[in-house]
């Protein structure tokens, strides 16, 4: 599904590479994609919040999955947490959540007008929230 | 009652007359009887009595034609002297004929009355009749094959008469029998000499295929494609346009989620070899650092990356571009010479080749080719196709015996004796044309390297002892294996290949990474059925190495491949095992269906893998559509194609390729290069084609573009647009354009723009330059230069040179990265995406001030900018849609009603309506006279032909003041537009005039900057869109 996590990238802390702004063009590469199960949901900032919430709800209500995993990267962390809490709040205690955080390494290309293009890495935080039924169906 | 009947009868006659006139249109005058007189003629041959009464009727008909047209010749008068022939019917038709004409041309009637001659000369009259009779006799004598059936009156015809002669009346049977026999004989003679079975026999089929390949080059996958694709003949090739199955969306999904395969072997490769310094020195003239990558870019020069750039004619940047190319340097070898491959589109190849020859000062000195006899078909030069004259025909006939049954590998259209190598005596640079020597397949999509990984297996290393047994040519690999450094290289390359499945998308590794490889025969480990290659995360072992690969790409040494070596390529092509041999070997396997292990006999194929970056520019959907290109030596096309297809790649054609570039936001060659010769050519061809298509519809079933205010619905008048904006700018009216005042438009501006339009049109079409006009233009440019203030944009070539030296149109496209970046930030609304914008608006960024804008405008008066428009709400723009500046009210409208569809263009009046009507009635008149007067009436011709150019609903003249034709000022046109499946809304790519764009942006409030209107050529509805310049 919509995997535009790159939208959620918060800008890296500037100053790690202090270069003249005009000299290069910064191009962000996609974050590394991880193998994806059917019950993984990657949250982005572009899709409507309601739609993402409904999608999660549908998955849980459908009965196919007893748990789903919501992933958010950078700016989308807030939204991932929000979705998980909404799910839990709307379930009258039937759902529980467990959160994990991690760090994701991201790669940027610096295209210089002259010379070899540079790459640099920076880190960004990510969250992985497991939402599951308390009583196994 | 009577009267009504009469009218009906009259109208019936009228219709009949019209029909008859239509039949007689192209007849020479002396044969007035043709098909309609045939029944009479046929019967007269049979001695029927009816015919005598029939023929006068017909002759009377023809006379009415003449009378109605208001044109009387002698023969009418003649017939009018036979009153006995006139029945009621004729009188009716007489009246009917006049009635039809009365409305439009009453005067004709009077003139008819006056023009009846008093006397006729008997000799002339008799001569004319004699000619008619002769013609009649001739027509009777010569019967077409189907005439015996048509000679029967309809009432006597029976079903299946032609099948069974006995159904004919007896008196006709004799004749019919003869006829039938004759036809049967004819058919027999015409039929194919061979049976279908014989024709399909391998050798004969091959011969037939070879014959058909002489005109247009077939790719190696042609037969495969021809079975599944709509084929088109383009640029001298037969190419698959789009799949015959309905798979537009499936192909899109393949591109964005799975893998799409495309055969790009038609793109032409030119090889340049020489010392690095010489090459860089000469090629440096063709490009500029200002526009981004050059041949000298560090990463590309080492051979590590593939680069792409737009080439210009020598020292002509920023005007006169040739077109976009990609290039690849061979990694450094022990020898001093470097090799460079330039890959170009076939439409661009000839321009490029001539320019390269010019720059390198290469002569047509054929270098002694080490090519073996087999590769008779090395390359082709397009000039060959443009002259399909006698020369080639002769050669074909001669060549028929020499190469009868050998499969054509490579280029079948090329003259074997044609030079493909050119050497420079001064710099030692050798240019070689490698068209069709190297195949190029493109895999697009995130699964592309999974497909590749499964289909390709690195060649097994030969032990020394094994290599010895090999004989002759096959042993290039064993020779290669003997050197230990080659083996470490090979192992390294294999290691990189094994890392690939650990990467989820090709976009994760650096753009343009090159990996050389030697692989075994891919046909040997094919799956039985078509499978889908999926990434297997369990195989990923070495995470650290993958990370390293993602960060730094493949090392320059691993980009080395033997495919660069012409000898190796030829050996590999020659020693390929045919499908038949392979199958024979397979049939001898002990366990049927098990993998065939050829051991050292297995062919080893050197290939190159080149990563294609996906969407690079812009902030959205980065990395979309990334993939890999596979370069293969010729002859191995199908051997690689099928295994790739069997791994789950979906095949796409030209259309899918165009969509790919469109979704990536890149200009597509040749459509989107209006400043290149190939682009100009292309736009002219498309326009012709589209007009032809338009004309096929009746006027009521096609849009009237004049009413829609679209002057050029089938092309984009860049030239006029740019000139208009330039003039507008010089008038100094650089304030906010209130659309309504603009509508009235200053007359002098119209005049001046028209002048220029005329000039440049002429220059584009025929490259003649009226001296006077040129002077005028130079004056023009001088005035610009004096205006130009001294600003510190070093990239600004002075515009006067730009003005003077462009015969092929004065339009140029802005490709200076620095300037583009600057304008790009100006076009963004300041409030949204704060972080992103702030990054670009750094300390060095020029703020948008009146001075800065003016400076750019003055230095780049005739430039176009490539923009991407995404529509805010509904609507999907199409090609040639106009991009306009929204008026102030429009912006207010948008602010007050965010859901409004957008403003409407008021319907335009058709100023050509009367002209058209007049010409039509003229035509009609001329046309109805035709059967009588076409004899030798040359004076009448211009009357008929004057309305020829007028197509109803199309602007007939050269377009004038393109900019201000509609209620909103036009700043540009869309070249590709569609509903974008990636973004999920209508999206358009096109060019806008730089002056117009800056005019628009500078007059808009900061938070609404970059808002434009888009309107399709056949619609009055404007739609709001956001302009994005992606760098």
Interface residues (C-beta under 8 A of the other chain):
Chain A: X4 X6 X7 X11 X20 X21 X22 X25 X26 X27 X28 X29 X30 X32 X33 X34 X35 X105 X107 X109 X113 X114 X115 X116 X117 X119 X121
Chain B: X289 X298 X299 X446 X504 X505 X507 X508 X510 X511 X535 X537 X547 X550 X551 X552 X616 X620 X621 X622 X623 X817 X818 X821 X835 X839 X840 X842 X843 X844 X845 X1031
